């Protein structure tokens, strides 16, 4: 995902004030240990979340609260036509438990 220039503090502020309904949706759809990192030079966001089940997690995208969140965030980051964040899947090349 990628922020628009100058939106770093606003992005952090909005996440620090995450709506309780959004947090509940994330947990209800099997998400936990959610962390978002920012590359300050490129404004690229890198999100890591543990999920219980990919199908359950995918269902969260179609919830009313998630759509509302996407709309709320659309003015500060690159989005698709439906206001979902533009995201690129990364290829895992190493993992160690």
Residue pairs with C-beta under 8 A, 6 or more apart in sequence:
1 44
1 45
1 47
1 77
1 78
1 85
1 86
1 87
2 42
2 43
2 44
2 45
2 77
2 78
2 86
3 11
3 38
3 43
3 45
3 76
3 77
3 78
4 43
4 76
4 77
4 78
5 43
7 43
7 76
7 77
8 38
8 40
8 43
10 76
11 38
11 45
11 73
11 76
11 77
12 38
14 72
14 73
14 76
15 36
19 65
19 69
21 65
22 65
22 66
22 69
25 60
25 63
25 65
25 66
26 34
26 49
26 60
28 60
29 51
29 56
29 57
29 59
29 60
29 63
30 51
30 52
30 53
30 56
30 57
31 49
31 50
31 51
31 57
31 60
32 49
32 50
32 51
33 48
33 49
33 50
34 47
34 48
34 49
34 50
35 47
35 48
35 49
36 45
36 46
36 47
36 48
37 45
37 46
37 47
37 48
38 44
38 45
38 46
39 45
39 46
45 77
51 57
60 66
61 84
67 83
70 79
70 82
70 83
70 84
70 85
71 83
73 79
73 83
73 85
74 83
77 85
77 86
78 85
78 86
79 85
79 86
80 86
